[in-house]
Amino acid sequence: MKFRITPFSIVWAIALVYTIYFWIENKIHPPYPGGGMLEGLFWDTSLLVFTFTFVSDLIFRFTIKSLKTIWIVETILVVITAVVLYFNLFY
């Protein structure tokens, strides 16, 4: 099986690093009492993004055989998600 890099594999790699970073950071500096809800939200979100993109990437790899088509579809989904999150967070 050849290793193919796709937009979702890039996103899930970033989400995995982000999740590991938050896990290590919380082990070194635990959230203070009464706080830490924001850190927990980032932890849960990054873990959810990692899981969702990993599973979606596998589904796309098995259903779409052309690497070019996978890149087009996944890039469109990543851009749409980024735009929706941007407007949801900042407007």
C-alpha positions, 0 to 999 in steps of 0.5 A: 500500500502506497502512502498518500498525503491528503488534506485530511491526513495533514489536518489529522496530523496537526490535530494529533500533535495539538491533542498530545500537546494539551495532554502533556501541558495538562500533566505538567501544569494542571488547570487551576480550580474553578478554571480550565474549562477552556483547556478542556474544550480545546482538548475535546475539540482537538480529539474530535477533529483528529478522530473525525478527519482520520475516519473520513480520510479512510472513507475517502481513500476507499471510495475515491480511487483518484488522488487528484479527486481526493485532493479536490474534495477534501480541500473543498471540505477543509476550506468550507469548514474553516470559513464556517468556523471563522464566521461562527467564532468572529462574527 
